[in-house]
């Protein structure tokens, strides 16, 4: 799948150009999520929750700090983050 928006997102990021090129090649331009996961896994870039995921959890009644922490712990998996928060962690 060639997702030009995803490729543009990777190339517009703060990741160095050589890593951007490698990421796009290694993930076959499969989209932003696989590219982001690749960079985090192989290049040591820490996970930063996106505003939409944080907003989803804050709309459930959690504060922003709780939402960000849960998303970091679960590497951005909203369902797992919500379960983590609901379990009182």
N, C-alpha and C positions, 0 to 999 in steps of 0.2 A: 504494500500500500504506500503510495507516494503522497504524503500529506505535506503540501508546501507550507501550510501554516506552522506545522510542527518543526519543519526544517528551519523556517524563519525564526521561530522561537528559540531554537538551539543556537542559531548563529547570532541572535541578538542578545544572548545571555552574557554574563561576565566570565564565562569559561573561555580559556585561551583558544585561539584559532585552530591550532593543531589538534587539540582535544575535541573541538567542535567537528572538524572534518572526520576524525576517527570515529566519533560517536555516531555520526550520520551513516558512515559506511558499515559499522558493526551492527547497527540496528536496522539496516536496510530501509531507512526512512519510514519505519513502522508507526511513527507517531511520537508525540511528546513524552508520554508516560514511559515507554521503553527507553527512550533516549535519556530521560532524566534518571531513571533507575540505573542505566549503564554508567553514567557519569558518577553518580553517588557511589556505586559499588566498586568501580575500578579506578576512580580518580580521587577518592577521598573528599568529595564535596558533600558537606552536611545537608541533611534534608531541611527544607524550609517550607512549612505549610502554605498552601495557596489561600487567598482570601475567601474563595467560595467554600472551601472545606471548613475553614474557621467559622464563617458565617452560618453554615449549616448547623454546626454544634452550638453556637451561641443562640441560634433561634430555638434550640431545644432547651435553653435555660442555663447553659453553662457560661461562665465568664470567659473572656478571651484568653487569659493565661491558662485556664484549665483546658480549653480547646486546643491551644497550641501545644501544650505538653502532651496531651493524649495523641495528637496527630504525629508528634515526633516519636513517641514511644512505639506507635503502630506503623511508622513509615508511611503515613498518609492514607491508611485504610480507614475510611470514614466509619464503616460499620463496626470494625474492631475498636476504633477510638470511642464511639458512642457506648459500646458494651463495656469498655474499660472504665469510662466515666460513670456509667450507671452502676457498676459493681463497687464503686466507692474507692477506687484506687487512687 
